[in-house]
Amino acid sequence: MAGSVGEWQQVRRKKGARRSRGPDRHGRSEADDTVDVDSLRDRVTAAMTELRCEDFCQVWAELLAGCLAEDSERVHPPQDRAMPTPELDCVCYGLGSFSSCVASRFQLALLLLLLDKLQIPPWRCCVFDPVFSPAEGAVLQGLGLTVLTENEEGKRLAARPTLFYLIHCGKALYNNLLWRNWSTETLPHLSILGNSFRGIQERMLDRVLRRDYSYIAAAVGACEETVLSPPSTRFLDVFNDTALLRFPPTHLATLPPHIWANPPEPKYQHCEDLEIIQVESGGDTGVKRMG
């Protein structure tokens, strides 16, 4: 990544480099690599200012803060208050190219506002997307976020309470995340701000969902899903179908005991459009965003 924390610089194309005529397969053109870092950060700041004026943004932030406080109460009831409350981590996958995509820029702006509302230090938030240009990486690092360099395919173990910010990410990413944390001890650590699992269930044939995304199929009936209020018309496409997903132990207890034994890693052998770029697929890394 170009730049370091707190360091802003202009990222330029090397002299004589070929000029691209259009976007690559990730939707990013070569011109994105020439974005001025200061200008890009100003655009992100402007997006944050706009969102602060939106009623839905404040409602979502307060609801999220309240729900996460409830989760903390479950882990540390009043009689255990002497124990320290675990700090919350945050992971963001599939943000997209926020220098060229307005929707991605507003999704980044909301992430930054939520981190502030939830009092999560920026360095405790890890972000990854293969489409990030050097300028975008420099902006994210300058904002204090931790930019990952390796594709995890969503297979990150939540060793402690973690908010996963997965707006408009593909089903395989959610499925991989569930698989990696598939136990009654670990799933309660997850809070997911992303696509509604019930919405995914309604849009797919049940047999296909169970065959290709078995962990979503199993979890949909045992998670606590809070559908977020629709945003204003202007931001409807940016934040549509968004819900907060949590996994209370009491809900997980309703699943049959055998479902937890030796969970197989997802393979996606029958998926034509996987919506995720896997590590072994030619060395490119990352996630695809849903439309």
C-alpha positions in Angstrom: 0.0 0.0 0.0 1.2 3.5 -0.8 1.7 5.9 2.1 1.7 5.3 5.8 -0.6 6.3 8.7 -1.1 10.0 8.7 0.9 10.5 5.5 -0.9 11.9 2.4 0.7 11.8 -1.0 -0.4 11.9 -4.6 -0.2 8.6 -6.4 0.8 9.0 -10.0 1.1 6.7 -13.0 4.6 6.0 -14.0 5.8 7.9 -17.0 5.1 6.0 -20.2 2.6 3.6 -18.6 -0.2 2.4 -20.8 -3.5 4.3 -20.4 -6.4 2.1 -19.9 -9.6 2.8 -22.0 -12.0 1.3 -19.5 -12.5 -0.5 -16.2 -11.0 -3.9 -15.4 -13.1 -6.8 -14.4 -13.4 -5.4 -10.8 -15.0 -2.2 -12.1 -11.8 -0.1 -11.5 -10.0 1.7 -14.3 -6.3 2.3 -14.4 -7.1 6.0 -14.0 -8.0 5.2 -10.3 -4.3 4.8 -9.6 -3.8 8.5 -10.3 -6.3 9.7 -7.7 -5.1 12.5 -5.5 -5.1 11.2 -1.9 -6.0 14.5 -0.3 -8.9 15.0 -2.7 -10.2 11.5 -2.1 -10.1 11.9 1.6 -12.0 15.2 1.2 -14.7 13.3 -0.7 -15.0 10.7 2.0 -15.3 13.4 4.6 -18.0 15.1 2.5 -19.9 11.8 2.3 -19.7 11.5 6.1 -21.1 15.1 6.5 -24.0 14.2 4.2 -24.9 11.0 6.0 -24.9 12.8 9.4 -27.8 14.8 8.1 -29.8 11.7 7.3 -32.3 10.5 9.9 -31.8 6.8 9.0 -28.1 7.0 9.8 -28.7 8.2 13.4 -31.4 5.6 13.8 -29.2 2.8 12.6 -26.3 3.9 14.8 -28.4 4.0 17.9 -30.1 0.7 17.2 -26.7 -1.0 16.6 -25.3 0.5 19.8 -28.3 -0.7 21.7 -28.2 -4.3 20.3 -24.4 -4.6 20.9 -25.0 -3.4 24.5 -27.6 -6.2 24.9 -25.1 -8.7 23.7 -22.5 -7.4 26.2 -25.2 -7.8 29.0 -25.6 -11.5 27.9 -21.9 -12.1 28.2 -21.5 -10.1 31.4 -24.7 -10.0 33.4 -25.0 -7.5 36.3 -23.6 -10.0 38.9 -20.4 -10.3 36.8 -19.8 -6.6 36.3 -16.4 -6.9 38.0 -15.2 -8.6 34.9 -14.0 -6.3 32.1 -16.3 -5.9 29.1 -14.6 -7.3 26.0 -13.6 -4.7 23.4 -15.3 -4.9 20.1 -13.4 -5.6 16.9 -14.6 -4.7 13.4 -14.0 -6.3 10.0 -15.1 -4.9 6.7 -14.9 -6.9 3.5 -16.0 -6.0 -0.1 -16.2 -2.3 0.3 -15.4 -1.7 -3.4 -13.5 1.1 -5.2 -14.7 4.2 -3.2 -12.6 6.5 -5.4 -14.8 5.7 -8.5 -18.0 4.4 -7.0 -20.2 6.8 -5.1 -22.2 3.9 -3.4 -18.9 2.5 -2.0 -17.9 5.9 -0.8 -21.1 6.3 1.2 -20.7 2.8 2.6 -17.2 3.7 3.8 -18.6 6.9 5.3 -21.3 5.0 7.2 -18.6 2.6 8.5 -16.5 5.5 9.8 -19.5 7.0 11.5 -20.5 3.8 13.2 -16.9 3.2 14.5 -17.2 6.6 16.1 -20.6 5.9 17.6 -19.6 2.5 18.9 -16.3 3.9 20.2 -14.3 1.4 18.2 -10.8 2.7 17.6 -10.1 2.8 13.8 -7.1 0.6 14.1 -9.3 -2.1 15.5 -11.2 -2.2 12.2 -9.7 -4.4 9.4 -10.7 -3.7 5.8 -10.0 -5.7 2.6 -11.0 -5.6 -1.0 -8.8 -6.5 -4.0 -10.0 -3.4 -5.9 -8.3 -1.0 -3.6 -5.9 1.2 -5.5 -2.7 2.5 -3.9 -4.4 5.8 -3.3 -7.4 4.1 -1.6 -5.1 2.1 0.6 -3.3 5.3 1.6 -6.6 7.0 2.5 -7.7 4.0 4.6 -4.4 3.8 6.4 -4.5 7.6 6.9 -7.9 7.2 8.5 -6.3 4.8 11.0 -7.9 1.6 9.6 -6.0 -1.6 9.3 -5.7 -2.6 5.6 -5.4 -6.4 5.2 -3.1 -7.6 2.4 -4.3 -11.2 2.2 -7.6 -12.7 1.0 -9.3 -14.5 3.9 -12.3 -15.4 1.8 -14.3 -14.4 4.9 -12.9 -17.3 6.9 -11.9 -15.3 9.9 -12.3 -16.7 13.4 -13.9 -14.3 15.8 -12.0 -14.9 19.0 -13.9 -12.1 20.7 -17.0 -9.9 19.9 -16.6 -8.7 16.4 -18.8 -6.6 14.1 -18.6 -7.7 10.5 -19.5 -4.9 8.1 -20.5 -6.7 4.9 -22.9 -4.4 2.9 -23.9 -6.1 -0.4 -21.3 -8.9 -0.2 -21.8 -12.2 -1.8 -23.5 -15.2 -0.2 -20.3 -17.3 -0.2 -18.6 -14.7 2.0 -21.3 -15.0 4.6 -21.3 -18.8 4.3 -17.5 -19.0 4.8 -17.7 -16.7 7.8 -20.4 -18.9 9.4 -18.4 -22.1 8.7 -15.2 -20.7 10.3 -17.1 -19.8 13.5 -19.5 -22.8 13.5 -19.8 -23.6 17.1 -22.2 -22.6 20.0 -19.2 -20.9 21.7 -18.0 -18.8 18.8 -21.0 -17.8 16.8 -22.3 -15.5 19.6 -19.2 -13.4 19.1 -20.5 -12.4 15.6 -22.6 -9.4 14.8 -23.1 -8.9 11.1 -24.3 -5.7 9.4 -25.1 -6.9 5.9 -27.7 -8.6 3.7 -30.8 -10.1 5.3 -30.5 -13.9 5.6 -34.3 -14.1 5.3 -34.1 -12.1 2.1 -31.5 -14.5 0.8 -33.7 -17.4 1.7 -36.8 -15.9 0.0 -34.9 -15.3 -3.2 -33.4 -18.8 -3.5 -34.8 -22.3 -4.0 -34.6 -24.1 -0.7 -32.7 -27.1 -2.2 -30.2 -24.8 -3.8 -29.6 -22.8 -0.6 -29.1 -26.0 1.4 -26.8 -27.5 -1.2 -24.6 -24.4 -2.0 -24.8 -22.3 1.2 -25.7 -24.8 3.9 -24.5 -22.7 6.8 -26.7 -19.8 5.8 -29.6 -22.3 5.5 -28.9 -23.7 8.9 -28.4 -20.3 10.6 -31.3 -18.4 9.1 -33.7 -19.9 11.6 -31.4 -19.6 14.6 -30.1 -16.0 14.2 -31.7 -12.9 15.6 -32.3 -10.7 12.6 -33.1 -7.0 13.0 -34.2 -5.5 9.7 -33.0 -1.9 9.5 -35.4 0.8 8.6 -35.3 1.8 4.9 -33.0 4.7 4.2 -34.1 7.8 2.3 -34.9 7.4 -1.3 -31.5 8.9 -2.3 -29.6 6.1 -0.5 -32.0 3.2 -1.1 -29.7 1.5 -3.6 -26.7 2.0 -1.4 -28.1 0.4 1.8 -31.1 -1.7 0.6 -31.8 -5.1 2.2 -29.6 -4.3 5.2 -30.1 -6.1 8.5 -28.2 -6.7 11.8 -27.6 -10.4 12.4 -26.7 -11.8 15.8 -26.5 -15.4 17.2 -27.7 -15.6 20.8 -26.9 -18.9 22.6 -30.6 -19.5 23.3 -31.4 -19.4 19.6 -28.5 -21.6 18.6 -29.7 -24.2 21.2 -32.7 -24.8 19.0 -30.6 -26.4 16.3 -30.1 -30.2 16.5 -26.9 -31.2 18.3 -25.5 -33.2 15.3 -25.3 -30.1 13.2 -22.2 -28.9 15.1 -20.1 -32.0 14.6 -17.2 -31.8 12.1 -18.6 -29.0 9.9 -17.2 -29.5 6.3 -15.5 -26.6 4.6 -17.6 -25.1 1.8 -16.5 -26.1 -1.7 -19.1 -24.5 -4.0 -18.7 -27.1 -6.7 -22.1 -26.4 -8.2 -22.1 -22.6 -8.2 -21.9 -20.9 -11.6 -21.7 -17.3 -10.2 -20.0 -17.6 -6.8 -19.8 -13.9 -6.0 -16.4 -14.4 -4.4 -12.9 -14.5 -5.8 -11.1 -17.4 -4.3 -7.4 -17.5 -3.5 -6.7 -20.5 -5.8 -8.4 -18.9 -8.8 -5.2 -17.7 -10.5 -3.7 -15.8 -7.7 -6.2 -12.9 -7.7 -7.7 -12.3 -4.3 -10.8 -10.7 -2.9 -14.6 -10.7 -2.9 -17.3 -9.7 -5.4 -20.0 -7.4 -4.4 -23.6 -8.2 -5.1 -25.5 -6.0 -7.5 
